Amino acid sequence: MNYFTTLNESEPKEIIPGFFARFLHTENISIVFWEAKAGSTFPEHSHIHEQIATIQEGKFQLTINGETKILEEGVVAVIPSNAKHSGIALTDCKLMDVFYPVREDYRHR
């Protein structure tokens, strides 16, 4: 088993315009390290996965079930299963999302 990985060994993949991702998957969770360009919008969507989102750098406006908050370093958002959510990068951003269960749709990207 490989206990360590270096994220910068792979090129980030543009998942939607302006959002570039590096993925890490375990048996039960997926972690996505995002780089988002200022002004890029992640459209409203929902999924069965529970999600925890945190920002590492920049400012990101996140809306969950109609409630909006600006995420800055140190702010964590908990997105329940099937909650509608969307966001916009107010600045260039680095974010991290954790999903449970694993995101099979992201596993092969």
Contacts in CASP RR format, 6 or more apart in sequence:
PFRMAT RR
TARGET T0000
AUTHOR 0000-0000-0000
METHOD contacts of the structure
MODEL  1
MNYFTTLNESEPKEIIPGFFARFLHTENISIVFWEAKAGSTFPEHSHIHE
QIATIQEGKFQLTINGETKILEEGVVAVIPSNAKHSGIALTDCKLMDVFY
PVREDYRHR
5 24 0 8 1.000
7 22 0 8 1.000
7 24 0 8 1.000
7 33 0 8 1.000
10 22 0 8 1.000
12 20 0 8 1.000
12 21 0 8 1.000
12 22 0 8 1.000
12 33 0 8 1.000
12 35 0 8 1.000
13 20 0 8 1.000
13 21 0 8 1.000
13 22 0 8 1.000
13 109 0 8 1.000
14 20 0 8 1.000
14 21 0 8 1.000
15 21 0 8 1.000
15 109 0 8 1.000
16 40 0 8 1.000
16 42 0 8 1.000
16 43 0 8 1.000
17 40 0 8 1.000
18 36 0 8 1.000
18 37 0 8 1.000
18 40 0 8 1.000
18 89 0 8 1.000
19 34 0 8 1.000
19 35 0 8 1.000
19 36 0 8 1.000
19 37 0 8 1.000
19 40 0 8 1.000
19 42 0 8 1.000
19 89 0 8 1.000
20 34 0 8 1.000
20 35 0 8 1.000
20 36 0 8 1.000
21 32 0 8 1.000
21 33 0 8 1.000
21 34 0 8 1.000
21 35 0 8 1.000
21 106 0 8 1.000
21 109 0 8 1.000
22 32 0 8 1.000
22 33 0 8 1.000
23 30 0 8 1.000
23 31 0 8 1.000
23 32 0 8 1.000
23 33 0 8 1.000
23 106 0 8 1.000
23 107 0 8 1.000
23 109 0 8 1.000
24 30 0 8 1.000
24 31 0 8 1.000
24 32 0 8 1.000
24 33 0 8 1.000
25 31 0 8 1.000
25 102 0 8 1.000
25 103 0 8 1.000
25 106 0 8 1.000
25 107 0 8 1.000
26 102 0 8 1.000
27 102 0 8 1.000
28 100 0 8 1.000
28 101 0 8 1.000
28 102 0 8 1.000
29 98 0 8 1.000
29 99 0 8 1.000
29 100 0 8 1.000
29 101 0 8 1.000
29 102 0 8 1.000
30 49 0 8 1.000
30 98 0 8 1.000
30 99 0 8 1.000
30 102 0 8 1.000
30 103 0 8 1.000
30 106 0 8 1.000
30 107 0 8 1.000
31 96 0 8 1.000
31 97 0 8 1.000
31 98 0 8 1.000
31 99 0 8 1.000
32 96 0 8 1.000
32 97 0 8 1.000
32 99 0 8 1.000
32 103 0 8 1.000
32 106 0 8 1.000
33 94 0 8 1.000
33 95 0 8 1.000
33 96 0 8 1.000
34 93 0 8 1.000
34 94 0 8 1.000
34 95 0 8 1.000
34 96 0 8 1.000
34 97 0 8 1.000
35 92 0 8 1.000
35 93 0 8 1.000
35 94 0 8 1.000
36 42 0 8 1.000
36 60 0 8 1.000
36 89 0 8 1.000
36 92 0 8 1.000
36 93 0 8 1.000
36 94 0 8 1.000
36 95 0 8 1.000
37 89 0 8 1.000
37 92 0 8 1.000
38 89 0 8 1.000
38 90 0 8 1.000
38 91 0 8 1.000
38 92 0 8 1.000
38 93 0 8 1.000
39 88 0 8 1.000
39 89 0 8 1.000
39 90 0 8 1.000
40 88 0 8 1.000
40 89 0 8 1.000
41 86 0 8 1.000
41 87 0 8 1.000
41 88 0 8 1.000
41 89 0 8 1.000
42 86 0 8 1.000
42 87 0 8 1.000
42 88 0 8 1.000
43 86 0 8 1.000
44 63 0 8 1.000
44 84 0 8 1.000
44 85 0 8 1.000
44 86 0 8 1.000
45 84 0 8 1.000
45 85 0 8 1.000
45 86 0 8 1.000
46 82 0 8 1.000
46 83 0 8 1.000
46 84 0 8 1.000
46 85 0 8 1.000
47 81 0 8 1.000
47 82 0 8 1.000
47 103 0 8 1.000
48 81 0 8 1.000
48 82 0 8 1.000
48 101 0 8 1.000
49 81 0 8 1.000
49 99 0 8 1.000
49 100 0 8 1.000
49 101 0 8 1.000
49 103 0 8 1.000
50 78 0 8 1.000
50 79 0 8 1.000
50 80 0 8 1.000
50 81 0 8 1.000
50 99 0 8 1.000
50 100 0 8 1.000
51 78 0 8 1.000
51 79 0 8 1.000
51 85 0 8 1.000
51 97 0 8 1.000
51 98 0 8 1.000
51 99 0 8 1.000
52 76 0 8 1.000
52 77 0 8 1.000
52 78 0 8 1.000
52 79 0 8 1.000
52 97 0 8 1.000
52 98 0 8 1.000
53 62 0 8 1.000
53 71 0 8 1.000
53 76 0 8 1.000
53 77 0 8 1.000
53 79 0 8 1.000
53 95 0 8 1.000
53 96 0 8 1.000
53 97 0 8 1.000
54 71 0 8 1.000
54 74 0 8 1.000
54 75 0 8 1.000
54 76 0 8 1.000
54 77 0 8 1.000
54 95 0 8 1.000
54 96 0 8 1.000
55 71 0 8 1.000
55 72 0 8 1.000
55 73 0 8 1.000
55 74 0 8 1.000
55 75 0 8 1.000
55 93 0 8 1.000
55 94 0 8 1.000
55 95 0 8 1.000
55 96 0 8 1.000
56 73 0 8 1.000
56 94 0 8 1.000
56 95 0 8 1.000
56 96 0 8 1.000
57 73 0 8 1.000
57 92 0 8 1.000
57 93 0 8 1.000
57 94 0 8 1.000
58 72 0 8 1.000
58 73 0 8 1.000
58 90 0 8 1.000
58 91 0 8 1.000
58 92 0 8 1.000
58 93 0 8 1.000
58 94 0 8 1.000
59 70 0 8 1.000
59 71 0 8 1.000
59 72 0 8 1.000
59 89 0 8 1.000
59 90 0 8 1.000
59 91 0 8 1.000
59 93 0 8 1.000
60 70 0 8 1.000
60 71 0 8 1.000
60 87 0 8 1.000
60 88 0 8 1.000
60 89 0 8 1.000
60 90 0 8 1.000
60 93 0 8 1.000
60 95 0 8 1.000
61 68 0 8 1.000
61 69 0 8 1.000
61 70 0 8 1.000
61 71 0 8 1.000
61 87 0 8 1.000
61 88 0 8 1.000
61 90 0 8 1.000
62 68 0 8 1.000
62 69 0 8 1.000
62 70 0 8 1.000
62 71 0 8 1.000
62 77 0 8 1.000
62 85 0 8 1.000
62 86 0 8 1.000
62 87 0 8 1.000
63 85 0 8 1.000
63 86 0 8 1.000
63 87 0 8 1.000
64 77 0 8 1.000
64 79 0 8 1.000
64 83 0 8 1.000
64 84 0 8 1.000
64 85 0 8 1.000
65 83 0 8 1.000
65 84 0 8 1.000
65 85 0 8 1.000
66 84 0 8 1.000
69 75 0 8 1.000
69 77 0 8 1.000
70 90 0 8 1.000
71 77 0 8 1.000
71 95 0 8 1.000
79 85 0 8 1.000
99 106 0 8 1.000
END
